[in-house]
Amino acid sequence: MTMREALNLALDQALERDERVFLIGEDIADPGASGPTAGLSSRYGTERVLDTPISEAAIVGAAIGAAMEGFRPVAEIMIMDFIGIAADQIINHAAKMRFMTGGRTTAPITVRTQIYGGLGTGATHSQSLEAWFMHIPGLKVIVPSTPRDGKGLLTSAIFDDDPCIFLETIRLQGQRGMVPVDPGFSIPLGQADVKRAGTDVTLISYGRGVVESLGAADALARQEISAEVLDLRTLVPLDTAAIIESVHRTTRAVVVHDAVQFAGPGAEIVAILQRELFDRLSAPVERVGARFVPNPAPPALESQVYPNSEKIIAAVHRTLRWKTTREGARG
Amino acid sequence: MTTEQAAGPALDVRRRLYELMTLMKAADDRLSKGIASGELQCVYWPSRGQEAIAAAVGAVLRLDDQLVTTYRGLHDLIGKGVPLVEIYGEMLGRQVGSGRGKGGTMHIAHPDSGLMMSTGIVGAGPPVAVGLAMAARRKGLDRVTVASFGDGATNTGSFHEAANMAALWDLPLVLVCQNNQYAEMTPTGHTMKIAQVADRAAGYGMPGVRVDGNDPLAVVAALEEAVERARAGAGPTLLECVTFRFRGHYFGDPMKYIPTEQMDAAIAADPLPRFRSRLLDDGVCGARELDEIETAAVSAVDEALAAVLAAPAAALDELDRDVYADPRNCPA
């Protein structure tokens, strides 16, 4: 099934299984819904699949209030670029509530939102802003790359006791893959997944970057370079052990993401690698992220901004060349 | 006994209002004295002057009704019944605080009393109150949620979003605006074109009511109607209570922006001596009874403060708790 169908199934089964679950957002009820919530209001009613005014702060605030009372709200912010309107509720309220009240109140909400990009929608409908939320203690940040992971991780997020930011990617919604239909299936948050095993270099990514990394790994295999693709799946909690384990074996790493490279999630991963594996690395860790520019609307320009297989392959070659240079210098 | 019964619950409410107002004032006075002298170290956004509104909210709401307030919330917390020790304890960073001392003055919550959230962000409370009201309806409870905020909050998008949503869905919510005539350091007249905050209600399709927020009985009357309406499923009300802040935005505010005549007039309209005179004039309580109420409030505050000062400071290991449900989720 597609990612969209997998996410729909996760929401469907959560609504079916637990009365505390409800969905709230813009255009999520039928007949206006076309994304992962399509069909659900017809099945569970508009009290549990609740269309709202265009009011992002109140959507998330209302989800928080209901979550404080034991509900498991799933709020939808249609496109990630709109999340700024709701940022105060997410950052100052959902994230900090448990800490500030010593656990007396909590806000176990899930905020689903979608990363656009690649559709020519321009600078305000295309951003990957996950680094913002990684920076806020109290939030969990989840970015699936496959339909299977989408279903398993969304199920975990909904029933997790902490507020979760769940990032979908418009360009992955139509991707197909095998998905367990068992309602009991879930994937624990904080566990990375090796999407392809390799020995020469580790491509560390999440979300759409995983797809580009797998494409690069295929091409590299034809050049007899064995690339491992590690899918982080959740950025917080971050599976540091899996990152270290993989790069310890391969000794080279390239971090790939659609978020802007400068001060992006990759910077944290590079910091971890240099601290934990300084003596083990054969080359500086490379990053392939989006260019530091508001996303341009024309497709010819936009395609230059994002990571792609060519850029990843070039970065891998830089890590391989570095080894020869250094050993040459030593010799 | 017979006369008390004949006077009915109205008498009880009036006495209760004075008890609450007196306790709020005593708590503010003691805190202010302590901070000014250096005895107490904490930040504080004083509520002195706004007691009548909070007392009315406390007297009208049931224990299971819920309240969302703001950083200027000492009076609201007391009105809703949050124990003084937990309030002072939180303000002074002690383990006996409502959040074991780590949330601080602006972030006190006490769900057992129905005090669900205090926010430090102007305008952020109403959306959360919308969610609490939705939860009550989904659970089939007849409980009402009150969101309390200042005049400044009504200029935020967050307030507008929440008010529209609450009206749209006929939620059991009352929006109580404590119009203290200043948004931080800026007079209300400089921040909105309209003369009355209550006029905003028409834009959302809900009733808007403006009352003298220094008259607890006027607030009680208006609030009872709004709460009744909300409880009956008829939707929210915007209740504007006009009052004044005696100590400025934050404790220590030099208040250079408040004209002397305005402050003099506000002090002349201080809700406490005014309500005391009224209780005496109406023969509700005698002077001795009122004196006893005042003495009891001071004692209760002193007792709570002593307990707080004897309690240990927030523990260092609190840093490892409550960031996530499971502390292992924190990055190293």
Interface residues (C-beta under 8 A of the other chain):
Chain A: F22 E47 T52 P53 S55 E56 A57 A58 V60 G61 A62 A63 I64 G65 A66 A67 M68 E69 G70 F71 P73 I85 D88 Q89 N92 H93 K96 M97 R98 F99 M100 T101 G102 G103 R104 T105 T106 P137 G138 K140 D160 D161 D162 L189 G190 V236 P237 L238 T240
Chain B: G97 S98 G99 R100 K102 G103 G104 H107 I108 A109 H110 P111 M116 M117 T119 G120 I121 A124 P126 P127 V128 A129 V130 G131 L132 A133 M134 A135 A136 R138 K139 G157 S158 E161 A162 N164 M165 L168 E318 R321 D322 V323 Y324 A325 D326 R328 N329 C330 P331 A332
